Amino acid sequence: MNDILRLDERTFIADLNFRQVPGAIGTGVIEYGDGIAVVDPGPTVCLSALRSELGRAGYSLADIGAVLLTHIHLDHATAAGTIVREVPTAAVYVSSVGAPHMISPQRLLASAGRLYGNRMEALWGEFAPVPEESVVQIGDGSTVELGDRRFEVACTPGHARHHVAFFEAATGTAWVGDDAGIRMGDGGPIPVAPPPDIDVEAWEATMARILGWRPDRIVPTHYGPVDAVKAHFDGLRTELRTWADRVRASLSDTSPDSERAAEFAAWAEGRLRTQMSNTVVDHYLRAFGPFDSWGGLARYWRKRGTGQTKG
């Protein structure tokens, strides 16, 4: 068993071992006072892994006083309601745009169901609603205070319109969810662009907003701390534009969307294999993969009147 990945003496990452892939989803654990906060608790199917990781550090779910959500996508937020059901005193901090969907997740689940189909239960598990009284709505300029620890909040759309990031000036750490894409092992940044909210320009503005904090490190949920912050975002910006341009070009084709998405996924895999080790790419493909990013980027272009209607 690997050592706990600590950022500092009061902050660590719990590896959720998503789809039996280590280093795919990491829940941030912030120690304060007599309890802990978790950043992006992940899917409910990984709750046993979260319990185990907390136990290794001497904690349990009962010690959770706060859940901080960067956004409400299922790989980040599904377990929040189950945690609150078990620990009713826990507060869930979520953007005011995402909050209604945590309280009543039916529309969110219906939308996700169109994307994941019969894989929903196996991938994510139960999405229990969060009681309204347990939700703390946050927005641009909000602060979250946990004991002696203080986090600034910024609205950071691009990957999702309800995305937020948290910055702790005292430690120089920014918790950025999917704003920084995916970075596994010693690989470089990989865009993650599922439907429905991808906005390339907004995402580029978000990168600049996070850099404006001048963080010493960023922590993507996928996965772990990154110290070379500017280089990471420079790489992500290049890849995002390259992926977006590839999808835009594909819209002139008359093939069905599923075929264009599969062609894009094969192209993206080949590109990644020229940039990083096969081991890293294989882990990425087992946990995530680029197929869904075609749909998000295609929707982005189609909203702008670029390319064909759905095929």
C-alpha positions as CSV (number, residue, x, y, z in Angstrom):
1,M,0.0,0.0,0.0
2,N,1.3,3.4,-1.0
3,D,2.1,6.1,1.6
4,I,-0.6,8.8,2.0
5,L,0.0,11.6,-0.5
6,R,0.5,14.7,1.7
7,L,0.6,18.2,0.5
8,D,1.5,19.5,4.0
9,E,1.1,18.4,7.6
10,R,-2.7,19.1,7.5
11,T,-3.6,18.3,4.0
12,F,-3.6,15.1,2.0
13,I,-5.1,13.3,-1.0
14,A,-7.2,10.2,-0.7
15,D,-6.9,8.0,-3.7
16,L,-10.3,6.6,-4.7
17,N,-8.8,3.9,-6.9
18,F,-11.6,4.6,-9.5
19,R,-12.2,1.6,-11.8
20,Q,-9.2,0.0,-10.0
21,V,-6.9,2.6,-11.5
22,P,-4.7,4.3,-8.9
23,G,-4.1,8.0,-9.3
24,A,-7.3,8.6,-11.3
25,I,-9.6,10.4,-8.8
26,G,-8.2,12.1,-5.7
27,T,-10.3,13.5,-2.9
28,G,-8.6,16.4,-1.1
29,V,-8.7,16.0,2.7
30,I,-8.3,19.2,4.7
31,E,-7.7,18.9,8.5
32,Y,-9.0,21.7,10.7
33,G,-10.0,21.9,14.3
34,D,-11.3,18.5,15.4
35,G,-12.5,17.5,12.0
36,I,-11.9,17.4,8.3
37,A,-13.3,18.7,5.0
38,V,-13.2,16.8,1.8
39,V,-12.8,18.4,-1.7
40,D,-14.7,16.4,-4.4
41,P,-15.7,13.2,-2.6
42,G,-16.1,11.4,-5.9
43,P,-18.6,8.7,-6.9
44,T,-20.5,6.7,-4.4
45,V,-19.1,3.5,-5.8
46,C,-15.7,4.7,-4.4
47,L,-17.0,5.5,-0.9
48,S,-15.4,2.4,0.6
49,A,-12.1,3.5,-0.8
50,L,-12.6,6.9,0.7
51,R,-13.4,5.3,4.1
52,S,-10.3,3.2,3.9
53,E,-8.0,6.2,3.0
54,L,-9.5,8.3,5.8
55,G,-9.0,5.4,8.2
56,R,-5.3,5.1,7.3
57,A,-4.9,8.7,8.4
58,G,-6.9,8.2,11.6
59,Y,-10.2,9.6,10.5
60,S,-13.7,8.3,9.5
61,L,-16.6,9.7,7.6
62,A,-18.0,10.9,10.9
63,D,-15.2,13.4,11.1
64,I,-16.3,15.2,8.0
65,G,-17.6,18.6,8.8
66,A,-17.6,20.0,5.2
67,V,-17.8,18.9,1.6
68,L,-16.3,21.3,-0.9
69,L,-17.5,20.7,-4.5
70,T,-15.6,22.2,-7.4
71,H,-18.5,21.1,-9.6
72,I,-21.3,18.6,-9.6
73,H,-20.2,16.1,-12.3
74,L,-20.8,12.6,-11.2
75,D,-17.1,11.7,-10.8
76,H,-16.7,14.6,-8.3
77,A,-20.0,14.9,-6.4
78,T,-22.1,11.8,-6.4
79,A,-21.1,10.7,-2.9
80,A,-22.0,14.0,-1.2
81,G,-25.6,13.1,-0.4
82,T,-24.6,9.7,0.9
83,I,-22.0,11.4,3.2
84,V,-24.6,13.8,4.5
85,R,-27.1,11.0,5.1
86,E,-24.5,9.3,7.3
87,V,-23.1,12.6,8.8
88,P,-26.1,15.0,9.0
89,T,-24.0,17.8,10.5
90,A,-21.8,18.0,7.4
91,A,-22.2,21.1,5.2
92,V,-21.9,20.9,1.4
93,Y,-20.4,24.0,-0.3
94,V,-21.4,24.2,-3.9
95,S,-21.9,26.9,-6.5
96,S,-25.3,28.6,-6.5
97,V,-25.7,27.3,-10.1
98,G,-25.1,23.7,-9.1
99,A,-26.8,23.7,-5.8
100,P,-30.4,23.1,-7.0
101,H,-29.1,19.9,-8.8
102,M,-27.6,18.6,-5.6
103,I,-30.9,19.1,-3.8
104,S,-33.0,17.6,-6.6
105,P,-30.7,15.7,-8.9
106,Q,-33.3,14.3,-11.3
107,R,-32.5,16.6,-14.3
108,L,-28.8,16.0,-13.7
109,L,-29.2,12.3,-13.7
110,A,-31.4,12.3,-16.8
111,S,-28.8,14.3,-18.7
112,A,-26.0,12.0,-17.5
113,G,-28.1,9.0,-18.4
114,R,-28.1,10.1,-22.0
115,L,-24.3,10.1,-22.0
116,Y,-23.6,6.9,-19.9
117,G,-26.7,4.8,-20.5
118,N,-26.8,1.5,-18.7
119,R,-23.3,2.2,-17.3
120,M,-24.6,4.8,-14.8
121,E,-24.9,2.5,-11.7
122,A,-21.7,0.7,-12.3
123,L,-19.7,3.9,-12.8
124,W,-21.1,6.2,-10.2
125,G,-23.5,4.4,-7.8
126,E,-26.3,6.1,-5.9
127,F,-26.7,9.9,-6.2
128,A,-28.6,10.7,-3.0
129,P,-30.1,14.2,-2.8
130,V,-28.5,16.6,-0.3
131,P,-31.0,18.1,2.1
132,E,-31.5,21.8,1.4
133,E,-30.5,22.8,4.9
134,S,-27.1,21.1,4.4
135,V,-26.3,23.1,1.3
136,V,-24.2,26.3,1.5
137,Q,-24.3,28.2,-1.8
138,I,-21.1,29.9,-2.9
139,G,-20.1,32.1,-5.8
140,D,-17.5,34.4,-7.1
141,G,-15.8,36.3,-4.2
142,S,-17.2,34.0,-1.5
143,T,-15.0,32.7,1.3
144,V,-15.1,29.4,3.1
145,E,-13.7,29.4,6.6
146,L,-12.9,26.1,8.3
147,G,-11.4,26.7,11.7
148,D,-8.2,28.7,11.1
149,R,-8.2,27.8,7.4
150,R,-9.6,30.2,4.8
151,F,-10.4,29.6,1.2
152,E,-11.2,32.1,-1.5
153,V,-13.8,31.1,-4.1
154,A,-13.8,32.0,-7.8
155,C,-16.3,31.1,-10.4
156,T,-14.3,29.2,-13.1
157,P,-16.5,28.2,-16.1
158,G,-15.2,26.5,-19.2
159,H,-15.3,22.8,-18.3
160,A,-18.7,23.5,-16.6
161,R,-20.6,26.7,-16.2
162,H,-21.1,25.9,-12.5
163,H,-17.4,25.2,-11.8
164,V,-15.7,26.9,-8.9
165,A,-12.1,26.8,-7.6
166,F,-10.9,27.2,-4.0
167,F,-7.6,29.1,-3.1
168,E,-5.9,28.9,0.3
169,A,-3.5,31.8,0.3
170,A,-1.8,30.7,3.5
171,T,-0.6,27.5,1.8
172,G,-0.5,28.8,-1.8
173,T,-2.8,25.9,-2.9
174,A,-5.6,26.1,-5.4
175,W,-8.1,23.3,-5.6
176,V,-9.1,23.4,-9.3
177,G,-11.3,20.3,-10.0
178,D,-11.3,19.9,-13.8
179,D,-10.1,23.4,-14.6
180,A,-6.7,21.9,-15.1
181,G,-7.8,18.9,-17.0
182,I,-6.4,15.5,-16.2
183,R,-2.8,14.8,-15.3
184,M,-1.9,11.2,-14.4
185,G,1.4,9.9,-13.2
186,D,4.3,11.7,-15.0
187,G,2.2,12.6,-18.0
188,G,1.2,16.0,-19.2
189,P,-2.1,17.8,-19.1
190,I,-5.1,16.2,-20.9
191,P,-8.3,18.1,-21.7
192,V,-11.6,16.7,-20.4
193,A,-14.5,18.2,-22.3
194,P,-17.8,16.3,-21.9
195,P,-21.2,17.8,-22.7
196,P,-23.0,20.0,-22.1
197,D,-21.1,23.2,-20.9
198,I,-17.7,23.2,-22.7
199,D,-16.7,26.8,-23.6
200,V,-13.1,27.1,-24.9
201,E,-12.8,30.9,-24.5
202,A,-14.3,30.8,-20.9
203,W,-11.9,28.0,-20.0
204,E,-8.9,30.0,-21.2
205,A,-10.1,32.9,-19.1
206,T,-10.4,30.6,-16.2
207,M,-6.8,29.5,-16.5
208,A,-5.8,33.1,-16.4
209,R,-8.0,33.7,-13.4
210,I,-6.3,30.9,-11.5
211,L,-2.9,32.1,-12.5
212,G,-3.9,35.5,-11.1
213,W,-3.9,33.9,-7.6
214,R,-0.2,33.1,-8.2
215,P,-0.6,29.7,-6.5
216,D,2.4,27.7,-5.5
217,R,0.5,24.6,-6.6
218,I,-2.7,23.6,-8.2
219,V,-4.6,20.4,-7.3
220,P,-6.6,18.8,-10.1
221,T,-9.0,16.1,-8.9
222,H,-7.4,13.9,-11.6
223,Y,-4.8,13.8,-10.0
224,G,-2.7,15.4,-7.3
225,P,-0.6,18.5,-6.8
226,V,1.2,20.3,-9.7
227,D,3.9,22.8,-8.8
228,A,4.8,23.9,-12.3
229,V,1.5,25.8,-12.6
230,K,2.1,28.1,-15.6
231,A,3.7,25.3,-17.7
232,H,0.8,23.0,-16.9
233,F,-1.8,25.6,-18.1
234,D,0.3,26.4,-21.1
235,G,0.3,22.8,-22.1
236,L,-3.4,22.4,-21.4
237,R,-4.3,25.5,-23.4
238,T,-2.4,24.1,-26.4
239,E,-4.0,20.7,-26.2
240,L,-7.5,22.1,-25.7
241,R,-7.2,24.3,-28.8
242,T,-5.8,21.3,-30.8
243,W,-8.6,19.0,-29.7
244,A,-11.2,21.7,-30.4
245,D,-9.8,22.3,-33.9
246,R,-9.8,18.6,-34.6
247,V,-13.5,18.3,-33.6
248,R,-14.4,21.4,-35.6
249,A,-12.8,19.9,-38.7
250,S,-14.7,16.7,-38.2
251,L,-18.1,18.5,-38.3
252,S,-17.7,18.9,-42.1
253,D,-17.9,15.1,-42.4
254,T,-21.3,13.4,-43.0
255,S,-20.6,10.4,-40.8
256,P,-22.8,9.7,-37.7
257,D,-21.7,11.4,-34.6
258,S,-20.8,8.1,-33.0
259,E,-18.3,7.3,-35.8
260,R,-16.8,10.8,-35.7
261,A,-16.4,10.5,-31.9
262,A,-14.7,7.1,-32.3
263,E,-12.3,8.5,-35.0
264,F,-11.5,11.5,-32.7
265,A,-10.9,9.1,-29.7
266,A,-8.4,7.1,-31.8
267,W,-6.7,10.3,-33.0
268,A,-6.4,11.6,-29.5
269,E,-5.0,8.3,-28.2
270,G,-2.4,8.3,-30.9
271,R,-1.5,11.9,-30.1
272,L,-1.2,11.2,-26.4
273,R,1.1,8.2,-27.1
274,T,3.6,10.5,-28.8
275,Q,3.6,12.8,-25.7
276,M,3.8,10.5,-22.7
277,S,4.5,6.9,-21.7
278,N,2.2,4.0,-22.8
279,T,1.7,3.2,-19.1
280,V,0.2,6.7,-18.4
281,V,-2.0,6.6,-21.5
282,D,-3.2,3.1,-20.7
283,H,-4.2,4.2,-17.2
284,Y,-6.0,7.3,-18.6
285,L,-7.9,5.1,-21.1
286,R,-8.9,2.6,-18.4
287,A,-10.2,5.4,-16.1
288,F,-11.5,8.0,-18.6
289,G,-10.7,8.2,-22.3
290,P,-11.3,11.0,-24.8
291,F,-14.5,9.7,-26.5
292,D,-16.9,11.9,-24.6
293,S,-14.8,15.0,-25.3
294,W,-15.8,14.9,-28.9
295,G,-19.5,15.4,-27.9
296,G,-18.7,18.3,-25.6
297,L,-16.5,20.1,-28.2
298,A,-18.9,19.4,-31.0
299,R,-21.7,21.0,-29.0
300,Y,-19.5,24.0,-28.3
301,W,-19.0,24.5,-32.1
302,R,-22.6,23.8,-33.0
303,K,-23.8,26.4,-30.5
304,R,-21.7,28.9,-32.4
305,G,-23.2,27.9,-35.8
306,T,-20.0,26.1,-36.8
307,G,-20.3,22.8,-38.6
308,Q,-23.0,20.4,-39.4
309,T,-26.1,19.6,-37.3
310,K,-26.1,16.3,-35.5
311,G,-25.4,13.3,-37.6
